[in-house]
Amino acid sequence: MHELSITRNIVAIVEEAAKGRRVRRVTLEVGELCGVVSEAIAFCFDVVSAGTALEGASLEIRKIEGRARCESCGAEFTTATLFATCDCGSGRLTRLHGEELNVKSMELMEAA
C-alpha cells in the first residue's frame, strides 16, 4: 500500500511548512487518475500524524474528476480511467485534470 508512504510524505511536507506550529486542518486535492486511493490516505492520516504537529488535525480530501481532450476531434470529456477513448474512437488524448495530488492548504492553530 503506497498510500502509507504518500501519507508520511504529506505529513512531513505540512509539518515542515508549519514551522513548529500546530496544524488544525489539512486540505488535499486528489485526482481520480493519479493512482492513489484517497480513502487509504484518510485511513492512514491519524496514525501517521500521531506525535507530530498534525496530531488531531482534520483531513479534508477534495476529489478532482478526470478530464481529457481528444487530439483528433477536440472534444473534452470526463473520464474515470487513463485508458479511455473518445466517442469518435480515438485514443489520442491529452489529460487536462485528474492527475493532481496536492496539499492545497493547511490551517494553523493560533499561537499561545
C-alpha positions as CSV (number, residue, x, y, z in Angstrom):
1,M,0.0,0.0,0.0
2,H,1.9,3.0,-1.3
3,E,-0.6,5.3,0.3
4,L,1.1,4.9,3.6
5,S,4.4,6.3,2.3
6,I,2.5,9.1,0.5
7,T,0.7,10.0,3.7
8,R,4.0,10.1,5.5
9,N,5.3,12.5,2.9
10,I,2.2,14.7,3.1
11,V,2.6,14.9,6.9
12,A,6.3,15.7,6.6
13,I,5.6,18.5,4.0
14,V,2.9,20.1,6.1
15,E,4.9,19.8,9.3
16,E,7.9,21.5,7.7
17,A,5.7,24.3,6.3
18,A,4.1,24.8,9.7
19,K,7.5,25.5,11.3
20,G,6.6,24.2,14.7
21,R,3.1,25.5,14.9
22,R,0.2,23.1,15.5
23,V,-1.9,22.2,12.5
24,R,-5.7,22.2,12.7
25,R,-6.7,21.1,9.2
26,V,-5.1,19.9,6.0
27,T,-6.8,20.0,2.6
28,L,-5.7,17.8,-0.2
29,E,-6.6,17.6,-3.8
30,V,-6.6,14.1,-5.1
31,G,-7.2,13.4,-8.8
32,E,-9.2,10.4,-9.9
33,L,-6.4,9.5,-12.3
34,C,-3.4,9.8,-10.1
35,G,-3.4,6.2,-8.9
36,V,-3.9,7.0,-5.2
37,V,-6.8,5.7,-3.1
38,S,-7.9,8.8,-1.2
39,E,-9.8,6.6,1.4
40,A,-6.5,4.9,2.2
41,I,-4.8,8.2,2.8
42,A,-7.6,9.2,5.1
43,F,-7.3,5.8,6.9
44,C,-3.5,6.3,7.4
45,F,-3.6,10.0,8.4
46,D,-4.3,9.7,12.1
47,V,-1.7,7.0,12.7
48,V,1.0,8.8,10.7
49,S,0.3,12.2,12.2
50,A,0.5,10.9,15.8
51,G,3.3,12.7,17.7
52,T,3.7,15.4,15.1
53,A,2.4,19.0,14.7
54,L,-0.5,17.5,12.8
55,E,-1.8,15.2,15.6
56,G,-5.5,15.7,16.0
57,A,-5.8,17.7,12.7
58,S,-8.7,17.1,10.4
59,L,-8.1,16.0,6.9
60,E,-10.3,17.2,4.0
61,I,-9.9,15.5,0.7
62,R,-11.2,17.1,-2.5
63,K,-11.5,14.7,-5.3
64,I,-10.7,16.1,-8.8
65,E,-12.5,14.4,-11.7
66,G,-10.6,13.2,-14.7
67,R,-10.9,15.3,-17.8
68,A,-9.4,14.8,-21.2
69,R,-9.3,16.4,-24.6
70,C,-9.3,14.3,-27.8
71,E,-6.4,15.2,-30.1
72,S,-8.4,14.0,-33.1
73,C,-11.7,15.8,-32.8
74,G,-11.1,18.3,-30.0
75,A,-13.9,17.0,-27.8
76,E,-13.4,17.4,-24.0
77,F,-15.0,14.9,-21.6
78,T,-14.8,13.4,-18.2
79,T,-13.0,10.1,-17.7
80,A,-12.5,7.8,-14.7
81,T,-9.6,5.9,-16.4
82,L,-6.3,6.6,-18.0
83,F,-7.2,4.2,-20.8
84,A,-10.3,6.0,-22.1
85,T,-11.2,6.6,-25.7
86,C,-13.2,9.4,-27.2
87,D,-16.7,8.9,-28.6
88,C,-15.1,9.4,-32.0
89,G,-13.0,6.3,-31.4
90,S,-9.6,8.0,-30.9
91,G,-7.3,7.1,-28.0
92,R,-5.1,10.1,-28.6
93,L,-6.0,12.1,-25.6
94,T,-4.4,14.9,-23.5
95,R,-5.3,14.6,-19.9
96,L,-6.4,18.0,-18.6
97,H,-7.3,17.2,-14.9
98,G,-7.4,14.3,-12.6
99,E,-3.7,13.6,-12.1
100,E,-3.3,16.0,-9.2
101,L,-2.0,15.1,-5.7
102,N,-1.6,18.4,-4.0
103,V,-1.5,19.8,-0.5
104,K,-4.0,22.6,-1.2
105,S,-4.0,24.3,2.2
106,M,-3.4,24.0,5.9
107,E,-5.0,25.8,8.8
108,L,-2.8,26.5,11.8
109,M,-3.9,27.0,15.4
110,E,-3.4,30.4,17.0
111,A,-0.1,30.9,18.7
112,A,-0.5,30.8,22.5
